Amino acid sequence: MTMIVGLTGGIGSGKTTIANLFHDQFGINIVDADIVAREVVEPKSAGLKAITEHFGQEILTLDGQLNRSALRERIFNHPSEKEWLNNLLHPLIRQRIKQLLTKVTSDYALLVVPLLVENNWQTMINRLLVVDVKPETQITRTCQRDGVPEAQVHSILASQASREQRLSAADDVINNDAPLTEQAKQELLSQVTVLHKKYLVLSGSFL
């Protein structure tokens, strides 16, 4: 049995940066729920077939891919449609994640889930690592990265767990508030290294 560390954080917190440090520096296997979520709706998948049957062919792009912007519009003001979609996709995503976790070869694995706390996925993990930043940092980073207006980022933040909720659920915390200078990268690596050593010790009890 492999120890699973759940990695989460709000939008713009730097989850990918942290996960990549674990992978690049220490060879830790990563399972990313966002990547899995795209896989389960690829052309010819059972997920995309069910979505097309429910919403119609107009939910597809010309080359048969899922039209994500069209889907977002369809569910945005329709809670029942959003619930239907979640009830379809969440079991498919969980099933695929479980398959991927059985193939882990590193001493422990990182399961990266943006909405881990919001969707109560704690049952899939052994420890929860939260990447923590101030809301102001999230807003600045997301506006710069995605080129979206500040109001849109505020609405995203409002739909996610609060900073306090994530921290209260955390077993471990990495602070990633600093701008990504060389010094900040070294400090992040230092935090990751400490946790990696800790996880190696803890993972021994799962063997």
GUMARFI-53309 format. One record per residue: residue number from 1; z, y, x of N, C-alpha, C in turn. Coordinates in Angstrom, 1 decimal. Last residue first. Example, Ala and Ser with C-alpha at 12.3 -4.5 7.8 and 13.67 -1.06 7.14 Angstrom:
<pts>
  filum    n.pz    n.py    n.px   ca.pz   ca.py   ca.px    c.pz    c.py    c.px
      2     7.1    -2.2    12.8     7.1    -1.1    13.7     7.9     0.0    12.9
      1     7.8    -5.7    13.2     7.8    -4.5    12.3     7.8    -3.3    13.2
</pts>
This chain:
<pts>
  filum    n.pz    n.py    n.px   ca.pz   ca.py   ca.px    c.pz    c.py    c.px
    207     4.1     0.3     4.2     3.3    -0.7     4.8     3.7    -2.1     4.3
    206     5.7     2.3     3.4     4.7     1.9     2.4     3.9     0.7     2.9
    205     7.2     3.2     5.5     7.9     2.4     4.4     7.0     1.9     3.4
    204     5.4     4.7     7.0     5.9     3.4     7.5     6.6     2.5     6.4
    203     5.2     7.1     5.9     4.2     6.1     5.5     4.6     4.7     6.0
    202     7.2     8.6     7.1     7.4     8.2     5.7     6.4     7.1     5.4
    201     5.9     9.0     9.6     7.2     8.3     9.5     7.4     7.8     8.1
    200     3.7    10.4     8.8     3.5     9.1     9.6     4.8     8.3     9.5
    199     4.8    12.6     7.7     4.1    11.7     6.8     3.9    10.3     7.5
    198     5.7    14.0    10.0     6.7    13.6     8.9     6.0    12.5     8.1
    197     3.3    14.5    11.3     4.3    13.6    11.9     5.3    13.1    10.9
    196     2.2    16.2     9.3     1.5    15.0     9.7     2.5    14.0    10.4
    195     4.0    18.4     9.4     3.9    17.5     8.2     3.2    16.2     8.5
    194     3.4    19.4    11.9     4.8    19.0    11.6     4.8    18.0    10.4
    193     0.7    19.9    11.6     1.1    19.0    12.6     2.5    18.5    12.3
    192     0.7    22.0     9.7     0.0    20.7     9.4     0.5    19.6    10.3
    191     1.9    24.1    11.2     2.5    23.6    10.0     2.0    22.2     9.6
    190     0.0    24.3    13.3     1.4    24.0    13.6     2.1    23.4    12.4
    189    -2.2    25.1    11.8    -2.3    23.8    12.5    -0.9    23.4    12.9
    188    -1.3    27.7    11.1    -1.6    26.7    10.1    -1.6    25.3    10.7
    187    -1.2    28.8    13.6     0.1    28.7    12.8    -0.1    27.7    11.7
    186    -3.9    28.8    14.2    -3.0    28.1    15.1    -1.6    27.8    14.3
    185    -4.8    30.5    12.3    -5.3    29.2    12.3    -4.4    28.3    13.1
    184    -3.6    32.9    13.0    -3.2    32.3    11.8    -3.6    30.9    11.7
    183    -5.0    33.4    15.4    -3.5    33.2    15.5    -3.1    32.5    14.2
    182    -7.5    33.8    14.4    -7.3    32.7    15.3    -5.8    32.4    15.4
    181    -7.2    34.6    10.9    -7.5    35.0    12.3    -7.2    33.7    13.2
    180    -7.3    34.7     7.9    -7.6    33.6     8.8    -8.1    34.0    10.2
    179    -4.3    36.4     6.7    -5.8    36.4     6.9    -6.2    35.4     8.0
    178    -1.6    34.5     5.4    -2.2    35.3     6.4    -3.7    35.3     6.4
    177    -0.7    32.5     3.6    -0.9    33.9     3.1    -1.7    34.8     4.1
    176     0.0    29.9     3.4    -1.3    30.2     3.9    -1.7    31.6     3.5
    175     2.6    27.6     3.9     2.3    29.0     3.6     1.0    29.4     4.2
    174     3.1    24.5     2.4     2.4    25.2     3.5     2.1    26.6     3.1
    173     5.7    22.3     1.4     5.0    23.6     1.2     4.3    24.1     2.5
    172     6.7    19.4    -0.3     6.4    20.1     0.9     5.6    21.3     0.6
    171     7.2    18.8    -2.9     8.1    18.1    -1.9     7.9    18.9    -0.6
    170     7.0    20.9    -5.9     6.6    20.5    -4.5     7.7    19.7    -3.7
    169     7.7    21.9    -8.3     7.3    20.5    -8.3     7.0    20.0    -6.8
    168     8.3    24.6    -7.7     9.4    23.7    -8.2     9.0    22.3    -8.2
    167     5.7    25.5    -7.0     6.8    25.3    -6.0     7.9    24.5    -6.4
    166     4.4    25.5    -9.5     4.0    24.6    -8.4     5.0    24.4    -7.4
    165     6.0    27.4   -10.9     5.9    26.0   -11.4     5.4    25.1   -10.3
    164     5.6    29.7    -9.3     6.9    29.1    -9.4     6.9    27.7    -9.9
    163     2.9    30.2    -9.7     3.4    29.9    -8.4     4.7    29.2    -8.4
    162     1.9    28.6   -12.8     2.4    29.7   -12.0     2.8    29.3   -10.6
    161    -1.2    26.8   -13.4     0.3    26.8   -13.3     0.7    28.0   -12.5
    160    -3.9    28.7   -15.0    -3.3    27.7   -14.0    -1.8    27.8   -14.0
    159    -4.6    30.8   -16.5    -4.9    29.4   -17.0    -4.3    28.3   -16.2
    158    -4.2    33.0   -15.0    -3.4    32.8   -16.2    -3.5    31.4   -16.8
    157    -6.2    32.7   -13.1    -4.7    32.6   -12.7    -3.9    32.3   -13.9
    156    -8.4    33.4   -14.6    -8.2    32.0   -14.1    -6.8    31.8   -13.7
    155    -7.9    36.0   -15.2    -7.9    35.1   -16.4    -7.8    33.6   -15.8
    154    -8.0    37.1   -12.7    -6.8    37.2   -13.4    -6.7    36.2   -14.5
    153   -10.7    36.7   -12.2    -9.7    36.0   -11.4    -8.4    36.0   -12.1
    152   -11.8    38.6   -13.9   -12.1    37.1   -14.1   -11.1    36.3   -13.3
    151   -10.9    41.0   -12.9   -10.4    40.5   -14.3   -10.7    39.1   -14.5
    150   -12.3    41.3   -10.6   -10.9    41.0   -10.5   -10.4    40.4   -11.8
    149   -15.6    39.6   -10.6   -14.7    40.8   -10.8   -13.2    40.3   -10.9
    148   -16.8    37.7    -7.7   -16.5    37.9    -9.2   -15.6    39.1    -9.4
    147   -17.5    36.6    -5.3   -18.2    37.8    -5.8   -18.0    38.0    -7.2
    146   -16.2    34.5    -4.1   -17.1    34.2    -5.2   -17.9    35.4    -5.7
    145   -14.8    35.8    -1.9   -15.5    34.5    -1.7   -16.6    34.3    -2.8
    144   -13.6    38.1    -3.0   -14.5    38.2    -1.8   -15.4    36.9    -1.7
    143   -12.2    37.1    -5.1   -13.2    38.1    -5.4   -14.2    38.2    -4.2
    142   -10.5    35.3    -3.7   -11.5    34.8    -4.7   -12.5    35.8    -5.0
    141    -9.0    37.0    -2.1    -9.8    36.0    -1.5   -10.9    35.5    -2.5
    140    -7.6    38.7    -4.0    -8.5    39.2    -2.9    -9.5    38.2    -2.4
    139    -6.2    36.7    -5.5    -7.2    37.6    -6.1    -8.2    38.2    -5.1
    138    -4.5    35.5    -3.6    -5.5    34.7    -4.4    -6.6    35.6    -4.9
    137    -3.0    37.7    -2.8    -3.9    37.1    -1.8    -5.0    36.3    -2.5
    136    -1.6    38.2    -5.1    -2.5    39.2    -4.6    -3.5    38.7    -3.6
    135     0.0    35.8    -5.4    -1.1    36.1    -6.3    -2.1    37.1    -5.8
    134     0.6    34.3    -2.1     0.9    35.3    -3.1    -0.3    35.5    -4.1
    133     0.4    30.7    -1.7     0.0    32.1    -1.3     0.5    33.0    -2.4
    132     0.8    27.4    -0.6     1.4    28.5    -1.3     0.9    29.9    -0.8
    131     0.0    24.2    -1.3    -0.5    25.4    -0.4    -0.1    26.6    -1.2
    130     2.2    21.5    -1.6     1.6    22.7    -2.2     1.2    23.7    -1.2
    129     2.3    18.1    -1.8     2.2    19.2    -0.9     1.5    20.4    -1.5
    128     4.2    15.6    -3.1     3.3    16.7    -3.5     3.4    17.8    -2.4
    127     4.0    12.0    -2.7     4.6    13.3    -2.4     3.6    14.4    -2.8
    126     2.7    10.0    -4.1     4.0     9.7    -3.6     4.8    11.0    -3.2
    125     0.6    10.0    -7.1     0.9    10.4    -5.7     2.4    10.0    -5.4
    124     0.2     9.6    -9.7    -0.8     9.1    -8.8    -0.5     9.3    -7.4
    123     2.0    11.1   -11.2     2.2     9.6   -11.2     1.2     8.9   -10.2
    122     1.2    13.7   -11.2     2.2    13.3   -10.2     2.4    11.8   -10.1
    121    -0.5    14.9   -12.9    -1.1    13.8   -12.1    -0.1    13.3   -11.0
    120    -0.4    17.0   -14.9     0.6    15.9   -14.7     0.1    14.7   -14.0
    119    -2.1    19.1   -15.0    -2.6    17.9   -15.7    -1.6    16.7   -15.5
    118    -0.8    21.0   -13.4    -1.2    21.3   -14.8    -1.5    20.0   -15.6
    117    -0.6    19.8   -10.9     0.6    20.0   -11.7     0.3    20.2   -13.2
    116    -3.4    19.6   -10.3    -2.5    18.4   -10.3    -1.3    18.6   -11.1
    115    -5.8    21.1   -10.1    -4.9    21.2   -11.3    -3.9    20.1   -11.4
    114    -6.9    20.3    -7.6    -6.6    21.7    -7.9    -5.6    21.9    -9.0
    113    -6.2    17.8    -5.5    -6.4    18.0    -7.0    -6.0    19.5    -7.3
    112    -6.7    15.6    -3.1    -6.8    17.0    -3.3    -7.1    17.2    -4.8
    111    -4.8    13.3    -1.5    -5.5    13.4    -2.8    -5.5    14.9    -3.2
    110    -4.8    11.9     1.7    -4.6    13.2     0.9    -5.5    13.1    -0.4
    109    -3.0     9.0     2.9    -4.2     9.7     2.3    -3.8    11.0     1.7
    108    -2.0     7.4     5.9    -1.7     7.9     4.6    -3.0     8.6     4.1
    107    -3.4     6.2     8.0    -2.0     5.8     7.7    -1.5     6.3     6.4
    106    -6.8     5.4     6.9    -5.8     6.1     7.6    -4.4     5.7     7.2
    105    -8.4     4.1     5.1    -8.1     3.4     6.3    -7.1     4.1     7.2
    104    -8.9     3.5     1.6    -8.3     4.4     2.7    -8.0     3.5     3.9
    103    -9.8     2.2    -0.6   -10.6     2.1     0.6   -10.1     2.9     1.8
    102    -8.3     2.8    -2.7    -8.1     1.5    -2.2    -8.9     1.3    -0.9
    101    -9.1     5.4    -3.4    -7.9     5.2    -2.6    -7.6     3.8    -2.1
    100   -11.4     4.8    -4.8   -11.6     5.4    -3.5   -10.3     5.3    -2.7
     99   -10.3     3.8    -7.2   -11.2     3.0    -6.4   -11.3     3.5    -5.0
     98    -8.9     6.1    -8.1    -8.1     4.8    -7.7    -9.0     3.9    -6.9
     97   -11.1     7.7    -8.6   -10.1     8.1    -7.6    -9.3     6.9    -7.1
     96   -12.2     6.4   -10.8   -13.0     6.5    -9.5   -12.0     6.9    -8.4
     95   -10.1     6.7   -12.7   -10.6     5.4   -12.3   -11.3     5.4   -11.0
     94   -10.0     9.5   -12.9    -8.8     8.8   -12.4    -9.2     7.4   -11.9
     93   -12.5    10.1   -14.0   -12.1    10.6   -12.7   -11.0     9.8   -12.1
     92   -12.3     8.7   -16.4   -13.4     8.4   -15.5   -13.0     8.8   -14.1
     91   -10.1    10.1   -17.7   -10.0     8.7   -17.3   -11.1     8.2   -16.3
     90   -11.4    12.8   -17.8   -10.1    12.5   -17.0   -10.0    11.0   -16.7
     89   -13.6    12.8   -19.5   -13.8    12.8   -18.0   -12.5    12.4   -17.3
     88   -12.8    12.5   -22.2   -13.9    11.7   -21.7   -13.8    11.6   -20.1
     87   -10.8    14.4   -22.5   -10.5    13.0   -22.9   -11.6    12.0   -22.3
     86   -12.3    16.7   -21.9   -11.2    16.2   -21.0   -10.9    14.7   -21.2
     85   -14.0    16.8   -24.1   -14.6    16.6   -22.7   -13.5    16.1   -21.8
     84   -12.2    17.2   -26.2   -13.1    16.0   -26.2   -13.6    15.7   -24.8
     83   -11.1    19.6   -25.4   -10.2    18.4   -25.4   -11.1    17.2   -25.4
     82   -13.3    21.2   -25.8   -12.8    21.1   -24.4   -11.9    19.9   -24.3
     81   -13.6    21.0   -28.5   -14.7    20.5   -27.6   -14.2    20.3   -26.2
     80   -11.3    22.2   -29.3   -11.5    20.8   -29.7   -12.6    20.2   -28.8
     79   -11.5    24.9   -28.4   -10.5    24.0   -27.8   -10.8    22.5   -28.1
     78   -13.9    26.8   -27.8   -13.8    25.7   -28.7   -12.8    24.7   -28.1
     77   -14.8    28.8   -26.1   -14.0    29.2   -27.3   -13.8    28.1   -28.3
     76   -15.9    27.0   -24.1   -15.1    28.2   -23.8   -14.2    28.6   -24.9
     75   -17.8    25.0   -24.5   -16.4    24.7   -24.7   -15.4    25.9   -24.6
     74   -20.3    26.2   -24.1   -20.1    25.4   -25.3   -18.6    25.2   -25.5
     73   -20.0    27.4   -21.6   -20.2    28.3   -22.7   -19.9    27.5   -24.0
     72   -19.9    25.1   -20.0   -18.7    26.0   -20.0   -18.8    26.9   -21.2
     71   -22.5    24.1   -20.4   -21.3    23.3   -20.9   -20.1    24.2   -21.0
     70   -24.0    26.0   -19.1   -24.2    25.8   -20.5   -23.0    25.1   -21.1
     69   -23.0    25.7   -16.5   -22.8    27.0   -17.2   -23.0    26.8   -18.7
     68   -23.9    23.1   -15.9   -22.5    23.4   -16.0   -22.2    24.7   -16.7
     67   -26.0    20.9   -16.9   -26.0    22.3   -16.8   -24.6    22.8   -17.0
     66   -26.5    17.9   -15.1   -25.7    18.6   -16.1   -25.7    20.1   -15.9
     65   -30.0    17.2   -14.5   -28.7    17.4   -14.1   -27.8    18.0   -15.2
     64   -32.7    17.1   -15.2   -31.8    16.0   -15.7   -30.4    16.1   -15.2
     63   -34.3    19.2   -14.5   -34.4    18.0   -13.7   -33.4    16.9   -14.1
     62   -33.6    21.2   -16.3   -35.0    20.6   -16.4   -35.1    19.3   -15.6
     61   -30.2    20.4   -17.3   -31.2    21.2   -16.7   -32.5    20.5   -16.8
     60   -28.6    19.7   -20.5   -29.1    19.3   -19.2   -30.1    20.4   -18.6
     59   -27.9    20.4   -23.0   -26.8    20.5   -22.0   -27.3    20.1   -20.6
     58   -29.9    19.9   -24.6   -29.9    21.2   -24.1   -28.8    21.5   -23.1
     57   -29.5    17.4   -25.7   -30.3    17.5   -24.5   -30.2    18.8   -23.9
     56   -26.1    17.2   -26.9   -27.5    17.3   -27.1   -28.2    17.5   -25.7
     55   -23.3    16.6   -26.9   -23.8    18.0   -27.0   -25.3    18.2   -27.2
     54   -23.2    13.8   -27.1   -22.3    14.6   -27.8   -22.8    16.0   -28.0
     53   -25.1    12.8   -25.4   -25.1    12.3   -26.7   -24.3    13.2   -27.6
     52   -24.3    14.1   -23.0   -25.6    14.4   -23.6   -25.7    13.9   -25.1
     51   -21.9    12.8   -22.5   -21.9    14.3   -22.7   -23.2    14.7   -23.4
     50   -22.7    10.2   -22.1   -21.8    10.5   -23.2   -21.8    12.0   -23.6
     49   -24.2    10.5   -19.8   -24.9     9.9   -21.0   -24.0    10.3   -22.2
     48   -22.4    11.4   -18.0   -23.4    12.3   -18.4   -24.1    11.8   -19.7
     47   -20.8     9.0   -17.8   -20.2    10.3   -18.2   -21.3    11.2   -18.7
     46   -22.5     7.0   -16.8   -22.0     6.9   -18.2   -21.4     8.2   -18.7
     45   -25.3     8.5   -15.0   -23.9     8.0   -15.1   -23.5     7.9   -16.6
     44   -27.8     9.6   -14.8   -27.7     8.1   -15.1   -26.3     7.6   -15.2
     43   -26.7    12.3   -12.8   -27.7    11.7   -13.6   -27.6    10.1   -13.6
     42   -23.1    12.6   -12.6   -24.4    12.6   -12.0   -25.4    12.0   -13.0
     41   -20.5    12.7   -13.4   -21.5    13.3   -14.4   -22.8    13.4   -13.7
     40   -18.9    11.7   -11.4   -18.9    11.0   -12.7   -19.8    11.6   -13.7
     39   -19.3    13.6    -9.3   -19.9    12.2    -9.2   -20.0    11.6   -10.6
     38   -17.7    15.7   -10.0   -19.2    15.9   -10.0   -19.9    14.6   -10.0
     37   -15.2    14.6    -9.7   -15.6    15.2   -11.0   -17.1    15.4   -11.1
     36   -15.2    14.1    -7.0   -15.2    13.0    -7.9   -15.7    13.4    -9.3
     35   -14.9    16.7    -6.1   -16.1    15.9    -5.7   -16.3    14.8    -6.7
     34   -12.4    17.3    -7.1   -13.6    18.1    -7.5   -14.9    17.4    -7.2
     33   -10.7    15.5    -5.8   -10.9    15.3    -7.3   -12.1    16.2    -7.7
     32   -11.2    13.9    -2.8   -11.2    15.3    -3.5   -11.6    15.1    -4.9
     31    -9.4    12.3    -0.5   -10.1    12.0    -1.7   -10.0    13.3    -2.5
     30    -9.5    11.8     3.0    -9.3    12.8     1.9   -10.1    12.2     0.7
     29    -7.8    10.4     5.8    -8.8    10.2     4.7    -8.5    11.2     3.6
     28    -7.2    11.9     8.9    -6.6    11.5     7.6    -7.7    11.5     6.5
     27    -7.6    12.6    11.5    -8.4    11.6    10.9    -7.9    11.0     9.6
     26    -6.4    14.8    12.7    -5.7    13.6    12.7    -6.4    12.4    12.0
     25    -8.2    17.0    12.6    -7.3    16.9    13.7    -6.6    15.5    13.8
     24    -9.8    16.7    10.3   -10.4    16.9    11.6    -9.5    16.7    12.8
     23    -7.8    16.2     8.2    -8.9    15.3     8.5    -9.4    15.4     9.9
     22    -6.1    18.4     8.3    -5.5    17.0     8.3    -6.6    16.0     8.7
     21    -8.0    20.4     8.1    -7.2    20.3     9.3    -6.6    18.9     9.4
     20    -9.0    19.9     5.5    -9.9    19.7     6.6    -9.1    19.6     8.0
     19    -6.8    20.7     4.0    -7.3    19.3     3.9    -8.1    19.0     5.1
     18    -6.8    23.5     4.5    -5.7    22.6     4.9    -6.1    21.2     5.0
     17    -9.3    24.3     3.4    -9.0    24.6     4.8    -7.9    23.6     5.3
     16    -8.9    23.6     0.8   -10.0    22.9     1.6    -9.7    23.1     3.1
     15    -6.9    25.3    -0.1    -6.7    23.9    -0.1    -7.7    23.1     0.8
     14    -6.6    28.1    -0.3    -7.0    27.5     1.0    -6.8    26.0     1.1
     13    -6.2    29.6    -2.6    -5.0    29.3    -1.7    -5.4    28.7    -0.4
     12    -8.1    30.1    -4.5    -8.0    30.9    -3.4    -6.9    30.7    -2.4
     11    -6.1    28.8    -7.2    -7.4    29.3    -6.7    -7.3    30.2    -5.5
     10    -3.1    27.0    -6.1    -3.9    27.8    -7.0    -5.3    28.2    -6.4
      9    -2.8    23.6    -5.1    -2.6    25.0    -4.9    -3.5    25.8    -5.8
      8    -2.2    20.4    -3.5    -2.7    21.3    -4.6    -2.3    22.7    -4.2
      7    -2.3    17.1    -2.7    -2.5    18.4    -2.1    -3.0    19.3    -3.2
      6    -0.4    14.2    -2.5    -1.1    15.1    -3.4    -1.2    16.5    -2.8
      5    -0.5    11.5    -0.5     0.1    12.8    -0.6    -0.9    13.7    -1.4
      4     0.3     8.1    -0.7    -0.7     9.2    -1.2     0.1    10.5    -1.3
      3     0.5     5.4     1.4     1.2     6.5     0.9     0.1     7.6     0.5
      2    -0.9     2.2     0.5    -1.0     3.4     1.3    -0.2     4.6     0.7
      1     0.0    -1.2     0.8     0.0     0.0     0.0     0.0     1.2     0.9
</pts>
